Each structure stands twice: as C-alpha cells, then as structure tokens.
Amino acid sequence: MSRYTVLIDGEAGAYGAVVPDMPGCTAMGDTLDAAIAGVADAMRDWAEVVEGRGEAVPAPRSIAALRADAEVAAALADGAKLSSAMLVCAS
C-alpha cells in the first residue's frame, strides 16, 4: 500500500481530483468525498493498466517534492488543495 498526494479543485457540485504522480489519473465528484472516493478507484485502475503493460507504478513523491513541481505549484496558486489517497492493490 502506498499513500499518494492528490490535488483537489473545484466547488460544490463539481470537484476534480488529480494524482500528480500518476499522469492522467483523475476523477470528478459532486462532493469532496465523492471526488476522493473516485480518485481512489481511478488510482487502482491506473495501476492495473500500468502493471498490465509490465511497467512499475511510480513511487509517490514527498509533499516537498510535489510543491517544487511547477505544475503542482501553479495548481496550488490557483486554489487547488492537497489531500491524499491510498493505493491498495498495486504490487
């Protein structure tokens, strides 16, 4: 199991969640809880596809490393918040 940092953005009725360490892994939800639950499912599916291609799932970066990432810093400057989600099924 690994805990990944997630960027959450949006407003009531339309939240988005992005996993910066898993390119293309995103989810949407009407509530924060729904977006976080959705991104946990998306992470599992993303990892299964990556592993199915014989590739390794990247290790999660530290909060400091993510904050130093230009794309993450820009999202935070635009109002996104950090959260976390657990990847349970990756080997």
C-alpha positions as CSV (number, residue, x, y, z in Angstrom):
1,M,0.0,0.0,0.0
2,S,1.2,3.5,-0.8
3,R,-0.3,6.9,0.0
4,Y,-0.3,9.3,-2.9
5,T,-0.9,13.1,-2.7
6,V,-3.9,14.3,-4.6
7,L,-4.8,17.8,-5.9
8,I,-8.4,18.7,-5.3
9,D,-10.0,21.7,-7.0
10,G,-13.5,22.9,-7.8
11,E,-16.6,24.0,-5.9
12,A,-19.8,22.5,-4.5
13,G,-21.3,20.3,-7.2
14,A,-18.1,20.0,-9.3
15,Y,-14.9,18.8,-7.7
16,G,-11.9,17.3,-9.6
17,A,-9.1,15.2,-8.2
18,V,-5.7,14.7,-9.9
19,V,-2.8,12.4,-8.9
20,P,0.4,14.2,-10.0
21,D,2.5,11.1,-9.6
22,M,0.1,9.1,-11.9
23,P,-0.1,11.0,-15.2
24,G,-3.7,11.1,-16.5
25,C,-5.2,9.7,-13.3
26,T,-8.2,11.9,-12.5
27,A,-11.7,11.7,-11.1
28,M,-14.7,14.0,-10.6
29,G,-17.4,14.2,-8.0
30,D,-20.3,16.3,-6.8
31,T,-18.8,16.5,-3.3
32,L,-15.2,16.3,-2.0
33,D,-15.9,12.9,-0.6
34,A,-17.1,11.6,-4.0
35,A,-14.1,13.1,-5.8
36,I,-11.7,11.4,-3.3
37,A,-13.5,8.1,-3.5
38,G,-13.5,8.3,-7.2
39,V,-9.8,9.1,-7.4
40,A,-9.1,6.1,-5.2
41,D,-10.9,3.9,-7.7
42,A,-9.1,5.6,-10.6
43,M,-5.7,5.0,-8.9
44,R,-6.4,1.3,-8.7
45,D,-7.5,1.1,-12.3
46,W,-4.5,3.2,-13.4
47,A,-2.1,1.0,-11.5
48,E,-3.6,-2.2,-13.0
49,V,-3.1,-0.8,-16.5
50,V,0.5,0.2,-15.9
51,E,1.3,-3.1,-14.3
52,G,-0.5,-5.0,-17.1
53,R,2.0,-3.4,-19.5
54,G,4.8,-4.7,-17.4
55,E,5.7,-1.3,-16.0
56,A,6.2,-0.3,-12.4
57,V,3.8,2.1,-10.7
58,P,5.9,5.2,-9.7
59,A,6.5,5.7,-6.0
60,P,4.8,8.7,-4.5
61,R,6.8,11.9,-4.2
62,S,7.1,13.7,-0.9
63,I,4.9,16.8,-0.3
64,A,8.1,19.0,-0.6
65,A,8.9,17.5,-4.0
66,L,5.4,18.0,-5.2
67,R,5.3,21.6,-4.1
68,A,8.5,22.1,-6.0
69,D,6.9,20.8,-9.2
70,A,5.9,23.8,-11.4
71,E,2.5,22.3,-12.4
72,V,1.6,21.4,-8.9
73,A,2.7,24.9,-7.6
74,A,0.6,26.5,-10.3
75,A,-2.5,24.5,-9.4
76,L,-2.0,25.4,-5.7
77,A,-1.6,29.0,-6.6
78,D,-4.9,28.8,-8.5
79,G,-6.7,27.4,-5.4
80,A,-6.2,23.7,-5.5
81,K,-5.8,21.9,-2.2
82,L,-3.7,18.8,-1.3
83,S,-5.3,15.6,0.0
84,S,-4.2,12.0,0.0
85,A,-5.5,8.7,-1.2
86,M,-4.3,5.1,-0.6
87,L,-3.4,2.8,-3.4
88,V,-4.2,-0.6,-2.1
89,C,-4.0,-3.1,-5.0
90,A,-0.6,-2.3,-6.5
91,S,2.1,-4.9,-6.0
